[in-house]
Amino acid sequence: MAAVGDLRVAERIRAFNRLYTEAIGSLDDRHEGLDVTLAQSRVLFTVRSLDAPQVHQIADQLRLDLAYTSRVLGTLEDRKLIRRTISAGDRRQRVVALTSNGRRLLDEIERRSNQRALALVQHLDPSDLDRLLRAMDTIGVLITEQESHDQHDSALPT
């Protein structure tokens, strides 16, 4: 049985991470063959999913440094993919929204990402696809379990 402190565990996890990041092309400067990085794509997706978020909400959601998030947003704003405006509720805050160009780009990113994901599994028969999806669900649960536990513990009175 593997032990958490065993370096072989870390090496296997890192090998899987390398395999997956190569398979999805996350190291490419042009995510999905478009003039956008993976980080920029994730920021665009997060802006849409949070519906006019403040900058700090985007950084928190993606677990990114606020200064880095602001730089990515600045690049996206320069490219007219997002716009930042003063919050009506708190004039000290800025909210972020996708422009029509940003929405179109994000739609194309998602179309290409879906094609890439389906191409990764096209050779699988239905039972192997089900096994893969269950394994992915298991990974998601197990790697977020501690985070959920930590958040629950931090909410408890001390």
C-alpha positions as CSV (number, residue, x, y, z in Angstrom):
1,M,0.0,0.0,0.0
2,A,1.3,3.5,-0.9
3,A,2.1,5.9,1.8
4,V,1.5,9.6,1.4
5,G,5.1,10.6,2.3
6,D,6.6,8.2,-0.2
7,L,8.4,10.0,-3.0
8,R,7.3,7.3,-5.4
9,V,3.7,8.6,-4.8
10,A,4.8,12.1,-5.7
11,E,6.6,10.9,-8.8
12,R,3.5,8.9,-10.0
13,I,1.2,11.9,-9.5
14,R,3.7,14.2,-11.3
15,A,4.0,11.7,-14.1
16,F,0.2,11.7,-14.5
17,N,0.1,15.5,-14.4
18,R,2.7,15.6,-17.2
19,L,0.8,13.1,-19.3
20,Y,-2.4,15.0,-18.9
21,T,-1.0,18.5,-19.4
22,E,0.6,17.3,-22.6
23,A,-2.6,15.5,-23.8
24,I,-4.6,18.7,-23.4
25,G,-2.0,21.0,-24.7
26,S,-1.9,23.2,-21.6
27,L,1.7,24.3,-22.1
28,D,1.0,25.8,-25.5
29,D,1.2,29.5,-25.8
30,R,-1.8,29.4,-28.0
31,H,-4.5,27.5,-26.1
32,E,-6.6,25.4,-28.5
33,G,-4.7,27.0,-31.4
34,L,-6.1,30.4,-30.6
35,D,-4.3,33.6,-29.6
36,V,-4.9,33.1,-25.9
37,T,-3.1,31.2,-23.1
38,L,-4.7,28.6,-20.9
39,A,-4.6,31.1,-18.0
40,Q,-6.4,33.7,-20.1
41,S,-9.0,31.1,-21.1
42,R,-9.6,30.1,-17.5
43,V,-10.1,33.8,-16.6
44,L,-12.6,34.3,-19.4
45,F,-14.5,31.2,-18.3
46,T,-14.5,32.3,-14.7
47,V,-15.7,35.8,-15.6
48,R,-18.7,34.3,-17.4
49,S,-19.4,31.7,-14.7
50,L,-19.3,34.2,-11.9
51,D,-21.4,36.8,-13.8
52,A,-19.8,40.2,-13.4
53,P,-17.3,39.3,-10.6
54,Q,-14.9,41.6,-8.9
55,V,-11.2,41.1,-9.6
56,H,-10.5,39.5,-6.2
57,Q,-13.3,37.0,-6.8
58,I,-11.7,35.8,-10.0
59,A,-8.3,35.5,-8.2
60,D,-9.9,33.6,-5.4
61,Q,-11.9,31.3,-7.7
62,L,-8.8,30.4,-9.7
63,R,-6.4,30.5,-6.6
64,L,-4.2,33.0,-8.4
65,D,-2.3,35.9,-7.0
66,L,-4.2,39.2,-7.2
67,A,-1.4,41.0,-9.0
68,Y,-1.1,38.2,-11.6
69,T,-4.9,38.1,-12.1
70,S,-4.9,41.9,-12.7
71,R,-2.1,41.5,-15.3
72,V,-4.1,38.8,-17.1
73,L,-7.2,41.0,-17.0
74,G,-5.2,43.9,-18.3
75,T,-4.1,41.9,-21.3
76,L,-7.7,40.7,-21.9
77,E,-8.9,44.3,-21.6
78,D,-6.3,45.5,-24.0
79,R,-7.5,42.9,-26.5
80,K,-11.1,44.1,-25.9
81,L,-12.2,40.7,-24.6
82,I,-13.3,42.0,-21.2
83,R,-14.2,45.3,-19.7
84,R,-13.7,46.5,-16.1
85,T,-16.1,49.0,-14.7
86,I,-16.7,50.6,-11.3
87,S,-19.1,48.5,-9.2
88,A,-22.5,50.2,-8.6
89,G,-22.6,48.7,-5.1
90,D,-19.0,49.7,-4.0
91,R,-17.2,52.4,-6.0
92,R,-13.9,51.1,-4.6
93,Q,-14.4,47.8,-6.5
94,R,-14.2,47.0,-10.2
95,V,-16.4,44.4,-11.8
96,V,-15.4,42.4,-14.9
97,A,-17.6,41.4,-17.8
98,L,-17.0,39.8,-21.1
99,T,-17.4,41.8,-24.2
100,S,-19.1,40.4,-27.3
101,N,-15.6,39.5,-28.6
102,G,-14.8,37.8,-25.4
103,R,-18.0,35.8,-25.5
104,R,-17.3,34.7,-29.1
105,L,-13.7,33.7,-28.3
106,L,-14.8,31.8,-25.2
107,D,-17.4,29.9,-27.3
108,E,-14.7,29.0,-29.7
109,I,-12.3,27.9,-27.0
110,E,-15.1,25.7,-25.5
111,R,-15.9,24.2,-28.9
112,R,-12.3,23.3,-29.6
113,S,-11.7,22.1,-26.0
114,N,-14.8,19.8,-26.3
115,Q,-13.4,18.4,-29.6
116,R,-10.0,17.8,-28.0
117,A,-11.5,16.1,-25.0
118,L,-13.7,13.8,-27.2
119,A,-10.7,13.0,-29.4
120,L,-8.8,11.8,-26.3
121,V,-11.4,9.2,-25.6
122,Q,-12.7,8.3,-29.1
123,H,-10.8,5.0,-29.1
124,L,-12.5,3.8,-25.8
125,D,-15.4,1.4,-25.8
126,P,-18.4,2.4,-23.6
127,S,-17.3,0.3,-20.6
128,D,-13.7,1.8,-20.7
129,L,-15.2,5.3,-21.0
130,D,-17.4,4.6,-18.0
131,R,-14.3,3.4,-16.1
132,L,-12.4,6.5,-17.0
133,L,-15.2,8.9,-16.0
134,R,-15.6,7.1,-12.6
135,A,-11.9,7.3,-12.1
136,M,-12.0,11.1,-12.9
137,D,-14.9,11.5,-10.4
138,T,-12.9,9.6,-7.8
139,I,-9.8,11.8,-8.3
140,G,-12.0,15.0,-8.1
141,V,-13.5,13.8,-4.8
142,L,-10.3,12.7,-3.2
143,I,-8.2,15.7,-4.1
144,T,-10.9,18.1,-2.9
145,E,-11.8,16.1,0.2
146,Q,-9.0,17.6,2.3
147,E,-9.8,21.1,1.1
148,S,-13.5,20.6,2.1
149,H,-12.4,19.2,5.5
150,D,-10.0,22.1,6.1
151,Q,-12.7,24.7,5.2
152,H,-15.1,22.9,7.6
153,D,-12.5,22.9,10.4
154,S,-11.8,26.5,9.9
155,A,-15.5,27.3,10.3
156,L,-15.6,25.6,13.6
157,P,-15.2,27.7,16.8
158,T,-11.8,27.4,18.4
